[in-house]
Amino acid sequence: QELESFSLSGVDLTPELLGIDFRTQIILPWHAEREGTAGKAIGTTGRGIGPSYEDRAARRGIQFRELCTPKEFKKRVLELNNGKQPAFLEEYLLLGEKLRDFECDVVSELHESKAVGKKILFEGAQGTMLDNDFGTYPFVTSSHPIAGGACVGAGVPRRGRRARARDAPRARLRPPDDRGRGARGRRRRERRPRRRHEVPRRRGPRRGR
């Protein structure tokens, strides 16, 4: 529908202008059915996005690369549907053939663009309060719409200088006073120099010798 809307607006989207990463998860009609009233209770769109994330986490989701391969897509759908052919199968097979030319590796393209100094714009929606971890759970979305989510979703590191060793805070493996147990601990306390705050203050004028 989005491709058709662009065509009606006089914009011809070609694979040079639009790419779909082969890792993209496919939302199927049964995802919307599974969401049902449970999704409406917390205000979701009801389009099956949450159940699609569930299938991805359970390693049973279908990726875009499989949609573009008719035999592989049909095999996966039948496996997930207990061998029964769903009504939407033929429609999605035709959709895969139509979108096959848009399949690409977005992560590699982003790294290549970054290497030659091109600017990259990440588009996001929603915000922190709808984040799956840091939002108003359970009234949240199924993903991480925070800034760090762009790095994870696109497979690129955050922008900024590399951290240097001297910038990192020093880890303390022992308490500040190096207090230990036994003879070894006593020797350590005897060897270490006094710290500034431990030097006793002199009161009154210093007496001559």
trRosetta pair geometry for C-beta under 8 A, 3 or more apart (Angstrom, degrees):
i j d omega theta_ij theta_ji phi_ij phi_ji
1 4 5.8 -56 -148 38 31 111
1 5 6.4 34 153 -22 65 105
2 5 5.6 -51 -147 33 34 113
2 6 6.7 35 154 -18 64 101
3 6 5.9 -54 -154 34 33 110
3 7 6.6 33 149 -20 64 105
3 13 5.9 -112 -132 48 83 133
4 7 5.5 -52 -149 35 36 114
4 8 6.4 37 153 -19 67 103
5 8 5.8 -51 -148 35 33 111
5 9 6.6 27 152 -14 63 108
6 9 5.6 -62 -151 41 34 108
6 11 4.3 -73 -179 77 92 106
6 12 7.7 152 131 -86 106 15
6 13 5.2 46 106 -26 155 113
7 10 7.8 70 -178 -55 31 13
7 11 7.1 -98 -78 67 28 58
7 12 6.8 54 -110 -99 74 58
7 13 7.7 -86 -59 11 76 89
13 17 5.4 -123 -146 82 64 122
13 18 4.7 19 -178 -4 112 134
14 17 5.3 86 53 14 69 98
14 18 7.2 148 74 26 29 86
15 18 6.8 -79 -118 67 28 66
15 19 6.6 63 -164 -87 69 74
15 101 5.0 -106 -59 146 127 94
15 102 5.5 -155 -105 -100 82 52
15 104 7.3 139 -167 -49 100 121
18 102 5.7 -27 112 -135 94 118
19 102 6.0 175 -131 -177 35 75
19 103 7.8 21 -162 152 76 9
19 104 3.9 -40 -160 36 120 138
19 106 5.9 159 112 -85 119 87
19 109 6.9 88 69 6 167 164
20 24 5.7 -62 174 5 92 151
20 64 5.6 -148 137 -169 113 162
20 99 6.6 0 25 173 152 116
20 102 4.6 56 9 127 102 108
20 103 6.1 -44 73 -96 90 43
20 104 6.8 117 54 27 41 81
20 106 7.9 -62 168 -47 14 117
21 24 5.1 125 72 -37 81 93
21 64 6.9 122 93 36 50 142
21 104 6.6 -59 -98 79 43 68
21 105 6.7 54 -136 -139 78 28
21 106 3.9 -65 -78 4 107 115
21 107 7.1 72 -129 -18 129 79
22 63 6.5 48 154 152 64 119
22 64 5.4 -138 -146 77 36 100
22 65 3.9 44 -172 -60 102 105
22 68 7.8 -72 -126 20 89 135
22 103 5.3 56 -84 -167 89 99
22 104 7.0 -158 -32 70 87 20
22 105 6.4 -26 11 -83 108 63
23 63 5.7 -59 -149 -145 33 125
23 64 7.1 11 56 26 16 100
23 65 7.5 11 -66 -13 34 109
24 63 6.5 115 66 -161 43 71
24 64 4.1 38 59 -27 97 124
25 52 5.5 133 134 168 127 109
25 53 7.7 125 87 -84 167 46
25 55 7.5 145 -162 83 128 103
25 56 5.1 -58 -96 -77 147 123
25 61 4.9 -33 -135 170 110 139
25 62 7.2 103 -156 70 63 49
25 63 6.4 -54 -95 -103 46 55
25 64 7.8 -64 -33 -34 8 78
26 52 7.7 -143 94 -140 33 122
26 61 7.5 154 41 175 68 89
26 62 4.7 -42 44 92 116 99
26 63 6.9 133 -11 -157 94 7
26 64 6.3 140 -58 -79 96 56
26 66 7.6 -110 -2 68 135 99
26 67 5.3 131 -76 -56 148 130
26 92 8.0 86 175 -155 140 128
27 31 5.2 -100 -161 52 78 152
27 32 7.6 72 166 -41 108 87
27 47 6.8 29 163 142 154 91
27 48 5.0 133 -168 97 110 115
27 49 6.6 -39 -102 -89 137 52
27 52 4.7 -60 -101 -75 80 146
28 31 5.4 115 60 -10 64 100
28 48 7.3 -120 64 153 44 156
28 52 7.7 145 18 -95 68 99
28 62 7.1 61 -41 34 120 130
28 77 7.7 159 -121 -117 152 101
28 88 7.0 154 -165 86 88 146
28 92 7.5 -12 -120 -86 90 154
29 32 6.0 -53 -162 33 46 108
29 33 6.6 43 146 -17 72 106
29 48 7.6 -160 -152 -50 17 161
29 86 7.4 178 55 160 119 140
29 88 5.0 153 0 -31 132 156
30 33 5.1 -50 -147 38 46 117
30 34 6.2 49 153 -24 71 101
30 48 7.7 106 91 -129 35 139
30 51 7.9 -115 118 127 69 148
30 81 7.8 -179 -37 -94 158 102
30 86 7.2 -99 -41 -118 115 155
31 34 5.8 -53 -149 34 30 110
31 35 6.6 34 152 -24 62 103
31 47 7.9 17 106 136 107 51
31 48 2.9 95 114 -173 98 123
31 49 7.5 96 149 -40 129 17
31 51 4.2 -179 -151 83 78 118
31 52 4.9 18 -138 -54 152 83
31 55 7.4 -87 -98 -6 109 131
32 35 5.7 -50 -150 28 34 113
32 46 6.4 58 -152 156 90 67
32 47 5.7 -44 -98 -163 106 30
32 48 3.7 -73 -58 -45 57 110
32 51 7.9 -136 -46 37 22 131
33 36 6.4 18 174 -57 40 94
33 48 7.6 19 14 -90 49 115
34 48 6.9 81 48 -126 90 90
34 51 4.3 100 83 -100 127 156
35 38 6.4 -127 -176 65 46 91
35 39 3.8 14 171 -26 102 137
35 44 6.5 -106 -173 92 129 141
35 46 5.7 171 110 -140 132 50
35 47 7.6 22 30 55 161 22
35 48 5.3 -143 -15 -93 126 49
35 49 7.9 48 -82 34 147 54
35 50 5.8 114 -108 51 109 109
35 51 5.5 -121 -58 -15 83 114
36 39 6.5 129 63 16 33 94
36 40 7.5 -70 137 0 42 102
36 46 7.9 73 -92 -140 7 93
37 40 5.3 -55 -148 38 45 113
37 41 6.4 57 153 -35 71 97
38 41 5.9 -46 -157 18 32 117
38 42 7.8 0 158 7 59 100
39 42 6.8 -77 -161 47 36 87
39 44 3.8 -74 -173 54 97 126
39 45 7.6 -49 162 56 129 39
39 46 5.1 153 102 -92 134 61
39 50 6.2 -178 -101 23 110 137
40 43 7.4 42 -165 -78 36 25
40 44 7.1 -86 -67 46 30 78
40 46 6.2 26 -67 -78 82 115
42 138 6.0 -82 -117 117 147 96
42 139 5.3 -161 -166 -108 99 66
43 139 6.6 34 37 -148 117 97
44 47 8.0 -129 146 22 98 67
44 49 7.2 -152 -173 47 120 103
44 50 6.2 -51 -132 -22 160 125
45 49 6.7 53 49 3 113 121
48 51 5.3 -55 -161 48 73 109
48 52 5.7 80 140 -30 85 102
49 52 5.6 -59 -153 34 31 116
49 53 6.7 31 152 -18 65 102
49 141 7.7 -31 115 -164 136 90
49 142 5.7 -173 129 21 95 136
50 53 5.8 -55 -155 33 33 110
50 54 6.6 37 148 -22 65 103
50 142 4.7 179 -108 -69 63 134
51 54 5.1 -47 -148 31 41 119
51 55 6.5 41 154 -19 68 99
52 55 5.8 -50 -151 34 34 109
52 56 6.6 36 150 -20 63 104
52 61 6.6 75 -172 -123 68 117
52 142 7.9 118 65 106 80 164
53 56 5.5 -52 -148 34 36 114
53 57 6.4 33 155 -16 67 105
53 142 4.1 -176 2 161 159 133
53 143 6.9 -147 -102 -64 140 77
54 57 6.0 -58 -150 38 30 107
54 58 6.2 16 155 -7 65 114
55 58 5.7 -63 -141 48 31 105
55 60 5.0 -90 -162 79 84 84
55 61 4.1 120 119 -76 98 78
55 62 7.9 -14 135 0 138 66
56 59 7.6 33 178 -74 31 30
56 61 4.0 3 -81 -21 60 151
58 61 7.7 121 60 -29 76 81
60 80 6.4 128 170 -106 111 111
62 66 5.2 -111 -167 75 86 136
62 67 6.6 98 145 -54 112 86
62 73 6.9 75 -166 -131 133 76
62 76 5.4 132 -105 126 109 145
62 77 7.3 12 -79 -68 152 74
62 80 7.8 -90 -47 -19 111 152
63 66 5.2 100 61 5 71 100
63 67 7.4 -128 108 -5 42 88
64 67 5.3 -50 -151 32 42 116
64 68 6.5 37 153 -17 69 104
64 99 7.8 -89 -164 122 106 129
64 103 6.4 175 131 -112 112 95
65 68 5.9 -57 -151 38 33 109
65 69 6.8 16 153 -6 64 109
65 103 6.5 102 -99 -149 65 133
66 69 5.8 -65 -146 45 37 100
66 72 4.8 -119 -145 122 79 114
66 73 5.1 134 148 -81 80 71
66 76 5.7 19 173 1 144 152
67 73 5.3 78 -113 -99 34 133
67 92 6.7 -92 -142 170 99 101
67 95 7.2 -45 177 100 118 96
67 96 4.2 -158 156 -102 75 109
67 99 7.3 2 118 71 120 123
68 73 7.8 137 30 -45 24 125
68 96 5.0 -170 -94 -172 33 96
68 97 7.9 128 -142 -79 58 31
68 99 6.8 -106 -89 92 95 84
68 100 4.4 124 -147 -115 104 79
68 103 5.2 -25 -54 -55 167 143
69 72 3.9 31 100 27 118 118
69 73 6.1 156 79 -20 62 88
69 96 7.5 -89 21 170 25 140
70 73 5.8 -60 -142 38 26 109
70 74 6.2 22 164 -16 65 108
70 93 5.3 55 -128 -147 99 101
70 96 6.4 163 -78 87 68 139
70 97 7.3 13 -63 -59 111 95
71 74 6.1 -57 -146 38 27 108
71 75 6.3 28 155 -20 62 110
72 75 5.7 -56 -148 36 30 113
72 76 6.4 26 157 -17 65 107
73 76 6.0 -58 -148 37 29 107
73 77 6.3 27 157 -18 65 109
73 92 6.9 -149 162 124 138 111
73 93 6.7 168 90 -97 136 73
73 96 6.0 -130 -30 -62 164 163
74 77 5.9 -56 -145 37 29 110
74 78 6.3 27 159 -17 64 109
74 89 6.6 68 -117 -166 82 119
74 93 7.0 21 -64 -87 99 118
75 78 6.1 -61 -150 38 27 108
75 79 6.4 27 154 -20 63 108
76 79 5.6 -55 -149 34 32 113
76 80 6.3 22 157 -12 67 109
77 80 6.0 -61 -147 42 30 105
77 81 6.0 4 160 1 67 118
77 85 7.8 58 116 -131 115 56
77 86 6.5 -103 171 19 118 111
77 89 5.9 154 118 -109 159 101
77 92 7.8 139 -76 74 150 144
78 81 6.0 -69 -134 52 27 96
78 83 5.5 30 177 -125 93 33
78 84 7.3 169 -139 50 69 26
78 85 6.6 -20 -96 -83 94 64
79 83 7.8 36 -94 -65 30 54
81 84 4.9 -100 136 62 105 81
81 85 7.5 119 94 -90 142 14
81 86 5.5 -132 -113 -41 165 102
85 89 5.4 -64 -172 -4 88 154
86 89 5.4 132 66 -39 74 92
88 91 5.1 -63 -164 46 64 117
88 92 5.6 56 143 -21 91 108
89 92 6.1 -67 -151 40 27 104
89 93 6.3 30 155 -23 66 107
90 93 5.6 -51 -147 32 33 115
90 94 6.7 31 155 -15 64 103
91 94 6.1 -59 -157 37 30 108
91 95 6.4 31 147 -21 65 108
92 95 5.1 -48 -143 36 40 117
92 96 6.3 47 154 -24 66 98
93 96 5.8 -48 -151 30 31 113
93 97 6.9 30 151 -16 61 102
94 97 5.8 -53 -153 35 36 111
94 98 6.4 34 151 -20 66 107
95 98 5.6 -57 -149 36 33 112
95 99 6.2 9 161 -1 68 113
96 99 6.3 -69 -139 48 27 95
96 100 6.3 56 157 -63 64 89
97 100 5.8 -23 -147 -18 30 120
99 102 5.2 -54 -172 35 73 116
99 103 7.4 95 135 -45 80 81
100 103 6.0 -32 -169 -7 45 115
104 109 6.6 23 148 -29 125 135
105 108 4.2 33 114 18 118 115
105 109 6.5 149 93 -16 67 87
106 109 5.6 -60 -150 40 35 112
106 110 6.2 37 154 -23 69 105
106 154 7.2 -93 127 -145 114 74
106 155 7.9 130 97 33 86 119
107 110 5.8 -55 -151 33 30 111
107 111 6.6 25 154 -14 64 106
107 154 6.9 152 -103 169 73 54
107 155 3.9 -7 -124 70 118 147
107 156 7.4 -175 -145 -50 75 79
108 111 5.8 -57 -149 39 33 108
108 112 6.3 33 154 -19 67 107
109 112 5.7 -53 -145 37 32 112
109 113 6.3 31 155 -18 65 106
110 113 5.8 -55 -147 38 30 110
110 114 6.2 31 154 -20 65 108
110 120 6.1 61 -146 -121 91 149
110 154 5.9 114 -80 170 174 108
110 155 7.1 136 58 74 137 91
110 156 5.3 -100 133 -59 133 130
111 114 5.6 -53 -143 37 32 113
111 115 6.3 38 154 -27 64 104
111 155 7.9 -57 -45 114 106 102
111 156 6.8 -172 -74 -102 73 97
112 115 5.7 -51 -148 29 30 114
112 116 7.0 10 159 -3 62 106
113 116 6.5 -69 -152 44 31 96
113 118 4.0 -69 -176 58 89 129
113 120 6.0 115 108 -72 130 106
114 117 7.8 51 -177 -68 31 18
114 118 6.9 -82 -71 53 28 79
114 120 6.5 -30 -74 -22 87 133
114 156 6.7 153 -45 -142 153 130
120 156 7.6 21 96 70 164 175
122 150 4.5 57 168 -149 161 133
122 154 6.5 -100 -109 -36 120 150
124 145 5.7 137 179 -159 115 85
124 149 7.4 109 -123 82 134 114
124 150 6.4 -84 -62 -74 126 106
125 145 6.3 -76 79 -136 53 134
126 130 4.3 -82 180 61 125 143
126 141 5.8 -51 -116 -18 174 144
126 145 4.2 70 78 88 108 178
127 130 6.0 88 57 21 55 97
127 131 7.8 -73 123 -35 39 87
127 145 6.0 -61 -53 111 10 122
127 146 7.8 60 -176 -88 43 59
128 131 5.4 -29 -159 -13 43 119
128 134 5.8 -53 -173 107 87 118
128 135 6.5 171 144 -85 49 78
128 145 7.5 -131 -67 87 29 88
128 146 5.4 57 -100 -94 75 98
129 135 4.7 88 168 -138 32 87
129 136 5.5 16 -177 -13 89 97
129 140 7.8 -144 143 -107 49 87
130 135 4.8 69 -115 -121 3 155
130 136 7.6 -23 -86 30 43 84
130 139 7.9 -76 -117 126 70 68
130 140 5.1 145 -167 -146 49 66
130 141 4.7 47 157 -6 107 98
130 145 5.9 15 82 34 101 133
131 134 4.3 11 80 52 134 85
131 135 4.2 159 47 -32 58 98
131 140 6.3 -43 81 -155 25 127
131 141 7.5 -24 -102 47 19 92
131 144 5.4 35 -146 -137 96 59
131 145 5.9 -133 -84 43 74 74
131 146 5.2 12 -91 -32 138 104
131 149 7.6 -156 -123 -44 104 134
132 135 6.8 26 -39 23 13 112
132 137 7.4 62 -174 -93 40 106
132 140 5.3 152 -101 127 40 135
132 141 6.5 -81 -61 83 81 61
132 142 6.2 33 -84 -168 124 22
132 143 6.2 -175 -25 85 120 6
132 144 6.0 -73 24 -72 100 66
133 137 7.7 -13 -146 -55 16 130
133 144 6.9 5 13 -104 103 101
134 146 6.7 37 46 -51 135 142
135 139 7.5 -117 135 87 111 64
135 140 4.0 131 80 -108 134 116
135 141 7.6 77 14 21 166 71
136 139 5.0 -18 103 64 101 100
136 140 6.4 167 62 -63 55 88
137 140 5.3 -27 -91 -10 60 128
141 145 6.4 56 50 -19 141 118
143 149 6.5 98 150 -155 96 139
143 153 7.7 41 -175 -79 130 127
144 148 6.8 -49 145 85 131 87
144 149 3.5 -177 104 -90 92 118
144 152 6.8 40 62 49 135 138
144 153 7.9 -164 63 -40 94 108
145 149 5.8 -67 -93 47 11 158
146 149 5.2 114 55 -8 61 104
147 150 6.2 -44 -171 15 44 111
147 151 7.9 38 141 -11 65 98
147 158 7.9 58 143 -116 105 115
148 151 5.6 -49 -162 31 52 113
148 152 6.6 43 147 -13 75 105
148 158 7.5 -43 -111 -70 67 121
149 152 5.7 -57 -146 42 39 108
149 153 5.7 32 159 -16 73 113
150 153 6.0 -59 -136 44 26 106
150 154 5.8 0 171 4 65 118
151 154 6.6 -69 -134 50 18 91
151 155 7.8 126 171 -47 50 3
151 156 6.0 -108 -137 77 64 60
151 157 6.2 27 -147 -140 118 23
151 158 5.4 -46 -80 -58 139 74
152 155 7.7 22 -178 -68 24 43
163 167 5.5 -130 -164 76 78 128
163 168 6.3 76 159 -62 120 92
164 167 4.7 94 60 1 79 106
164 168 7.6 -142 96 -15 45 83
165 168 6.0 -52 -159 20 38 112
172 175 7.4 52 157 -116 124 14
172 176 7.0 -32 -147 -74 146 61
174 178 5.5 61 112 -116 139 51
174 179 7.4 -179 170 44 111 55
174 180 7.4 -32 -146 -70 142 86
175 178 7.1 -141 76 -45 71 19
175 179 5.5 -9 61 28 125 99
177 189 7.8 22 157 -113 90 102
178 188 5.6 -125 146 141 121 122
178 189 6.7 175 95 -83 101 69
178 192 6.1 122 52 -34 151 161
179 185 6.6 33 175 -168 46 122
179 189 7.2 32 -109 -76 54 119
180 184 6.0 -69 125 101 143 85
180 185 2.5 -156 88 -105 89 102
180 186 7.8 -111 74 -22 95 40
180 188 5.6 63 16 40 132 139
180 189 7.5 -154 30 -34 89 96
181 184 7.8 27 81 60 50 90
181 185 5.1 110 28 -16 15 146
182 185 5.6 107 56 12 57 100
182 186 7.4 -110 116 -3 37 92
183 186 5.6 -56 -150 36 37 111
183 187 6.3 36 155 -19 70 104
184 187 5.9 -54 -148 36 32 109
184 188 6.4 34 153 -21 64 105
185 188 5.6 -53 -149 33 33 113
185 189 6.5 30 155 -16 65 104
186 189 5.8 -57 -151 37 33 108
186 190 6.4 31 152 -19 66 108
187 190 5.6 -57 -147 37 33 111
187 191 6.2 28 158 -19 67 108
188 191 6.0 -58 -145 36 29 106
188 192 6.4 26 162 -23 65 108
189 192 6.3 -52 -141 29 28 107
194 198 4.7 -135 -168 89 92 116
194 199 5.6 111 131 -72 131 74
195 198 4.8 82 57 9 75 108
195 199 7.7 -127 96 -23 38 81
196 199 6.1 -43 -158 7 35 111
202 206 6.6 18 155 -83 152 88
